[in-house]
């Protein structure tokens, strides 16, 4: 049986390349929401991670001051970014096309057992298919970073967009029960609108968890566009600003609702 994550990555690779191919020279140097990173840097990060997965030797980080590289993973990412600092847009597009073609060939040659194999992933040891789902999420998220930087919104109702939202919503029970400390017996409903709409209900019992039955009168109901949810949950939007700007509608326990919103960022 074909692995769905292969098509997910193929779709996102194509969308990412299509966006970049349409940018002008000035767009590549526009700052993104990520501290210290331009559009070019986001692209270099994606290329570098895929090259690492393809078996290429990672570069070393040159001596210098990198205030936004605050962890070994940050330094690893920054080394790839620096390695493409002098590359032209055409050279980076060529590098992207080369590595994504190699990666798709490798993925399509893998067996179910290969995808079952547990190993490193950004969320700890996990099957390889989970790691690849995280890759699709990461690339789609950086695609959105670039779209915001260059003023070209889009790709918000694709399979990668839906999967990115589902991936982030996996952490919603933890946000509600552990971070926001919702009281025992409370119910929280996320009404997600926009390109990837869905309704998610959470009940706080011994542990907070998703439930099938959506209460008509929950403790708090949060209404938010799917793009805004993903931006909050991936740390791209300041929650206080999101609340002040009315990006999140809160019905019910306002204090709990605000605490949930300020706790949504689950991407380090």
N, C-alpha and C positions, 0 to 999 in steps of 0.2 A: 504494500500500500504506500503510495507516495507520501512524503512528509510535507504537511501543509506549510511548514515554516520555510521551505525552499521557495515556494511561490510568493510567500510574504516578503522574503528578502529580495527576490527578483523584481517584484512590484516596486519596492522602495528604492532599490538601486536605480531603476529606470526613472522614477519621479525625481530623485535627487540629481541625476545627471541632466535631465531635461531642464530643470530649474537653472542649474549652473550654466548650461550652454546658452541661455538667453540673457545672461548678465553682461553689462558693459564693464569696461576696465575700472571705472570708479567704484562700482558696486563691490568689487572684491576686497576693497580696503575699508568698507564701512564697518563701524563698531557694532557688535551684537550685544545681547543682554548679558553675555558671559564676561566677567571681569577680565580685561586684558586681551580678549580675543576678537579679531575681525572676522568677516566672512571667510577670508582666505585661511585663517587659522582653524575655523570649524571644518573646512574642507580637508586641510592637512591632517587634522585629527582623525577624520573618517578614513582617509586613505591609509594613514599609518596603522590604525587598528586592524584594518583588513589586510594590510601587508604582513603584519605580525601573524595573523591567523593563517595567511598563505605560506608562512614559513620563512619570510624574509627577516634578516637580522636587524633588530632595532638599533637606531643610532644612539650615540651617547649625547647627553645634554651638555652643551658648551658651558664653560664657566660664565657666570653672570648673575644678575639679580632677577628672580622670577617670583614676585610676591604672591601671585595667584596659584603657584604650584606648591601646595602646602602638605603634600603627602607623596609617598613613593609612586602611587598611581598618577598623581598630578605631574610629577617629574617625568614619568614615562611618556605621558601624553605631550608634555611640553617639548620633549626631545624630538618627536616627530614633527611638531609644529615648527620648530626652529630649522629642521632639516629642509623644509620647503620655503623658507623665508625669501630666498632669492629667485624662486621659480615664477614663471609667467603663468597667466591663466590658462593658456593653451597647454603648457607643459603639465599643469596640475590636472586638467581635464583628461589628458592622455594617460596620466598615471592612474587616475580614477577608473577610466575605462579598462585599462590593463588589469588592475587588481580585481575589479568586480567580475570581469570575465573569468579570471583564474579561480576566483572563489566560487562562482556558480558551477564551473566545471567540477571542482572538488566536491561541492555539496551534492551534486547530482550523481556522483560516483559512490557516495556513501551508502551503507546498508542501514536497515532499521537498527541493527545491533550497534552500529557506530553512533547513531543518534541516541541510543539508550545509555551509552557509556557515561558514567559520572566522572566529572573532573572540575577543573577551575571554572568559575563564572564570577561576575561582579557581585553576585548575591551569595557567594559561598559555593561549595561543591554541589553540582546539579547536573542532570543529564545534558548532553550536548545540545539537544533540541531546545532546552530552556535557555541556554546561553545564546543560541541563534535568535530566539525570540527577543531577547534583550538587545541583540545587535539591531534588529529591525526597529525596535523602540528607540534606541539611541540615535540611529540615523534619521528617523522621522522627526525626532525632537530637534536635532541640529538643522534639519531642513526648515523647520518652523522658525528656529533662531535666525536663519538666513532670510527667510521670507519677511519676517518683521523688520530686519535691518534694511532691506531694500524696498520695502513697501509693496510686496507682492503676495498678499494672502492667498491661500489655496490649499488643496490636498487635505481637506478636513473631513471628508466623508469616504475616504478610501479604506481598503482593508488594513493597511498599516495604521491609519488614524484610529479606526475602531479598536484594533488590537492594543495600541498604545494606551487608550483610555481604559480598556479592560485590565491591562497590566497594572496601571496606577490604582485602579479601584480595588485591587486585591488587598491593598494596605488600608482601605477605609475602616474595617473593623478595628484594626490596631489604633488608628488615629482617633476614632470615637471612644473606644474603651480605655486605652492606655494613656494616650497623650492628652485628650480632652477630659478624661476622667468623668465621662457621662455616668450618672447614677444608675444603680441596679434597677432593671425594669424599664428603663427609658428606651424610646425608639427614635431612630433618626432616618429620615428619607432624603436621599439625594435625587433630585429631579434634574437630570442632565438633558439639556436642550441643544439645538444647533446641529452640526454636521454628523454627530454620533450620539443620537438621543438614546437614553435608557433610564429606567427608574430602579434604584437600589435601596432596599430597606434593611436596616441593621437593628437588631435587638440586643440590648446589654443584659445578658444572663450571667452565668458563672464566667463566661467569656463573651465578648461582643462577637456577633456573627451575622452573616447575611441570612435573611429569611425570605421565603417565597411570598408570604402574604403581606401585602403593603397596607399598613394601617391607614385608615381614613383620617385619623386625628393623631399624628405622631407627636412626640415631645418637641421635636423641631424638624422642620422641612427646609432644605436648602435647595434653591433653584439657581442653576448656573449653566452657562454655555459650555459645551464640551471643550472648546479651545481654551477658555478661561480656566476650566478645571485643570486641564493638562499643564497650563502655565503655572498655576499655583502649586500643583503637586510635584512639579519638577523644579521649583525654585526660581522660575523666571519672572514671577510677579510678586511684589511685596504685598503680603496679605492685608496690612493696614490700609494701604492705598486701594486695594481691591474693594475692601469694605467701604471706604470713604467714597469711592467712585460708583458704588451701587452695582458692582459686577456680580454680587451674590445676593439673592433675595432670601431673607430669613423669616420664616413664619413659625411662631411658637416661642420656645424658650430662647430669647435673643442672646442671653449671656452664653449659654451652651453653644449656640450657633456660631457666635464670634470665636469662641475658643476652638471649635472644630476648624474653622477657616484658617486661623492663625497657626494651626498644627498640621496643615495639609502637606507641606513639603516633605516628600519621602525620598528625594534623590539627592545624595550627598554632593 
